[in-house]
Amino acid sequence: MNLFSKMESDIKGLINRVQNIKDKPQDVSILMTSPIERLKPGKMIMINLPGNATSLTDDAGNPKDEEKIKEIANEGKNDFFEFINQDTQSDMRMNTHNAETVACYYSRKVNHLIEEYNETGQLHESFAPFADIFDDLISKDGQKLSLKEATDNMRNVVLRGHCFGTLVISELEHYLFTKLTDLGYDTDECAQILSAPTAIFSSSPVDIDKQPTYFKVVAYANCADKFIPTIKGSPNYKKLAGFSDEDVVSDERKIKKLKMGNKPNYRLLVCSSLEFPSVSELREFIVNRLNNPSEKDIAREMQKIYKGHAMSAISNILKKSPFMKLLRQSVREMMAEEVSSVVLMHRIQSKVHGVKLGSIKPKPNKAAKQQWKTARKEQCLLPR
């Protein structure tokens, strides 16, 4: 490539990057490797939403090979399936053999959407159609299902998001809430139905207060992640866990399991740093994953992994580590959590403006009963 061609390419890349910022966020669509119109009730449903590197364009807006992107998306889905199949099936009595699995990718890569959501809470309309695939789980012929049937259907849903995918899941909850209210479910019923699915988050740069309010979330993050701090409004996982700078660089790795006081639906696992496999193990993993990559590809993937952000990429290698064992245990516990108890804790700990308490009245213990009365006086409910 001569100097003129290189300059022309650089200018085109710059124009594309500027255009990415100027374009409406509605231009970013969620795609599926095997498109479906509706999820079917009666079976376990696993949906994988990866990071936005799994997009049809790169940072400069240049197109990528769609078949290769689909292949990567399906690999992520299969890793997720293996995690659920091996580690939760026996405890949850869920049949994964006939499970419906969905692998997603994105129409283009746009980096500013997470910061936009962190700063303003603005929803991105292009994500809304994705919520349509849930219609048969909550309605029939345009009419709402019984509360029990809708809750049971949604309990079979397990969402897994990495990085950008956690933004999509966070916004999905808003769109599903709107769908439920449009069908005629009251606020309490929405709370119960949306407290049924489980979401597994890895390396989320989304402000925790703007992550799901209802979905039962198990999130995990690495304090030594070099990417998340570059996103405005992203969580400071090191501060949340109370780790020092010394903890992050120490060979003595620490793990903390946190509950967020104002989010009873949320569990957070934070490690001070990751213990990476040997270079030869990582190399073998990358070669198998990318199918005959060049040395440049291997070096680029290695660099990504050592940034400590792509925890999903090394989860298979780390699956015998204490961190991954604790993660599996936390997912099992959260999936087993009774929906009514999550809703009760929402009622006690959260507030909404001008919305009265509704019909769901679990039987609390004596201490909780007093909190319940206080909550009724203050007209507390779910923050919407």
N, C-alpha and C positions, 0 to 999 in steps of 0.2 A: 504494500500500500504506500503510495507516494505521499508527500507532505500535504499536498492540496486535498487528496482524498481523505486523509486523516482529519484535517481541519473541517472538511465538509461533514464527516461522520460525527465529530465532536459537537458541531453546531446543531445538527439534527437531534442528537441526544439531549442537548441542553433545551432545545425547543420542546421536545417531548416531555422532559421533566417539568418545565414550566406549565405546559398544557395539563399535565397530571394534576397540578395544584389548582389550576383555574377551572378544570372541568367539574361538572356537577357530580356529586358522589353517587347519584342514581346510576351512573354509567358502570358501576362495578356490580356484576351479577354473580350469584352463587350457582355453580353448575354441578352436575352429578355425572360420574363416569357411566352409570347405567340409569338414565333418566326415568323417574317414576312420577305418576300424577298424584297418587295417594298412598300413604302407609296403611297397611291392613291390620286391623285389630286381631287379638288372639295369639300373637306371637311376640317374642322379644325383638326389639328394634334397636340397632346400634348405628349411630350416625357419627362419622368422623369428619371434623372440620379442621384442616391443617393450617399451618402458617401461610402467609401470602406469597412465599416463594413458590408455592404450588399454584401459580397463576400463568395465564397465557401470554403475559408480557414480562419483560425484565424492568429494572428501575428506570431505564431510559425510554421505556415504551416499545422496545423492539419485540417482535413476536417470537414466541418459543414453540417448540414442537408439541402440538396438543396430545399426540399419542404418548409421548414421553411423560408429559404432565399427568395424564390419566394413569400411567403405569406407577408413577410415584404416589399418586393419591390412593391407588388400590393397595400398594404396599403398606401405607400408613393405616388403612382400614384393616388389613390382615393382622398387623401388629396389635391393633386395638382388640380385634376379635380374639386373638390368642390370649391377651391379658384377661379379658372377661371370661372366656371359656375355661381357662385353667384355674382362675383364682376366685371366681364368685359363683360359678354355676352350682356347686354342691351346697354351698351355704344358702343360696337364694332360691334353690329348687327351680331355676329357670332353664328352659330348654333352648340351648343355643344351636342345636343341630338344625333346627328349622327357622333360625333367626333371620330377620331381614336386616341386611347390612347396607349402609349407604356411604359411599366415598365421594367427598366433595372437592372441588377446586374452584378457581375464580377466573372471571373473564379478563381481568388485568390487575396489575400490581399498582396499588396507590398507597403510599406510606403515611399520608396525613390523616386518614380516617380515625385512627385510634386517638390521636391527640385531639382531634375535633370533638370526639365523643367524651373524652376525659374532661375537656374544658367546658363544654356546653351541654352535654347530654343529648345532643342532636342525633336523632335516628336517621338512618340512611334508607330511603324508600326502596332502593333496589334490593334490599334484603327481605322486604315484606312478602314477595311471592313465595319465598321458601317456606313460610309458615303454612301455605295452602296444603302442603303434603300431609299435614296433621288433621285435616278436616274430618276424615272418617273415624278418627279416634275420639272426637268430641261431639259429632253430630251425625244425623242420618236424614237424607232428603231435606237438608236445610234446617232441620229441627234439632234442638239440643238433646243429648242422651241423658239418662238418669245420672245423678251425681256419682253414684257408685260405679256405673259402667264407664263413665269418662275417666274417673280416677284410676280404676283398674287398668284401663287401656294405657294411660299415660305413665303408669308405674312401670310398664314394660320398656319404657324408653330410656336409653342410656346415651348421653351425648358426650363426645370427647372433643375438646378444643385445645389446640396449641397456638399460642401467641395470637395472631390475627383471628384465628378461629374462636377464641374466647370472646372477642368483640361481637362476632356474629351470633353466638349463643346468648350473650347478654341482651342484644337487641331482639333476638327471637322471642325472648320471654315477654317483652313489651307487646310484640305483634300478636302473640298467642293470647295475652290478656285482653287485648282489644277484640279479638275474634270471639272469645268466651262471653264477654259482656254484650257483644252484638247478637249472640245467640240467645241471650236472656238469662245467663247465669248471674247470680248476684255476687257481690264482692267476696263474701265468705266462701262461696262455691268456687270462685276463681282461685282463691287462696289454696283450697284443698286440692283442686285438680293440678295446679302448677307446682304444688309441693311434692307431687308424686314422682316426676322424673329425677334421675341422677345425672349430674354433669361432672366430668373429670377435666380439670384445667391444668395445663402445664405451661410454665413460663409466661404467665399473662401480664401484659403491660397495661391492662385496663384498670383504672382507679377502682379499688375494692368496693367503695360505696356505690359505684355504678355497675358492678358485677351483679349477677342475678339476686333478686330479693326472695324468690320463691323456690326455684329449682334447688334440690339438695346438691351442694357443690363440695367436691373434694379438690382443692387446688394444691399444686406443689411447685416449688420454685427453688432456685439456686442463688444464694447470696453473691456468688462470684460471677454471676451472669453479667457479661460486659455489654449486652445489647439493651436490656430493659432500662437502665439509667439514662439512655439517650432519648427516650420517649417522654415528652412532657406530660406530667400528671400521672405517671406510672407509679405503682407502689414502691416504697422503700422497704424491701423485704429484710434487709439487714437490720434496719431500725425496728421493724415490727417484731423481729425475733430477738432483739437485744444482743446481737452479735457485734463484736468489735472488729476493727480492721485486722487485728492480729488473728482473730478467729478465722477470718476469710482466707488468710494465707497460710495458716497452720496446717501441718500434716495430721493433726488430731481433729478429725472432722466431727461436727456436731449436728444434731437433728433436733428440731423443735416442732411439736404439734400444737397448733394454736386454735382457739375458738375466738371468734370476733364477737364482742359483747352485743353489738347492735345488729348482728346477722346470725340468728340461730340456725339458719340453713347452711352455714358455711364452716368448713374445716380447712385449715391451711397447714401444710407441711413445708418447712423451710430447712434446707441443709446449708451449712456454712460454706461448703465447697464440694465439688464432686471428685471422687477418686476415679480417674480415667483408666480404662484398660491400657494394656501395652500398645505401643505404636503398631506392632505387627498384628495384634488383634483388631485394632481399629482399621488398619489397612485392609485386612481380609473382609471385614464387615462392609467397608465402602465398595470394594471390588464386587462383592456379591450383590450389593444393593443397586449399583449403577450399571452392572453388566458391561464388562470390558471398558472401564473408563481410561482416559489418558492420564499421564502423570500429573498434568495440570489440573484435571478434574479431581484427582485424589488429593492433591495439595490443597485445593480450594475447600473440599469437604472436610479435610482434617482441620483446617483453620477455623471453619464454622463450628465444629464440635468443640474445639479447645476454647472457644468463646464462652462455653458453658450455658448457651441458650437452647441449643437443640437437644434438650433432654430426651425427647421422644426418639431421636435418632440412635441414642445409646441405651435406651431402656432395656432392650433385650440382653445386651451385654451386662448390664448392671442388675439383672433381675434377682440375683442371689444376694445383693448387698442389703445391709440393714435398712437403708432408705427405701428401697423398693419393697421390702417386706412390710415396712410400716405403711407404705402407700396402699398395698393390697389390703392390709387389715382395715385401714381407714375407709376404703371404698366399700368393703363388705359391710362395715358397721353403718355407713351412711345409707346404703341401699336397703338395709334392714330396718332403718329408722321408721317408726310409725308416722304416717302422714299427719294424723291428728295431733301428735305431740309437737311436730314442727309448727303446725298452724297455731297451737296454743302458745308456744314460745313467741311466735310473731306477734300475737295479740298482746302479750304481756310487755314485750320489749320495744315494739314499734308504734309509731303514731301516724295517723292520717288527718288531714284537715277536713273537718265537717262531716266525716262518714261515721254513721252509727254502727255499733256492733250488731252482727247478724245472728244467724241461727245455729252456727256450729258451737256446741258447748260441751267439750270433753270434760270428764270428771277429774278435776285437779286435786292435788293433795291440799292439806290445810293451809300451808304457807302460800301455795300458788293461788288458793282461793281468795286470799286477802289481796294479792296482787291483781287478781282478776277483777275484784270489785273496784280497786283503784283505777284500773284500766277503763272500766265502764264509765266511771265518773269523768275521766279525762277524754272519753270517746276516742280511745286508742284503737288503731287497727293497722292495716298494712300501708306502708308508705307509697302512695301513688299520687 
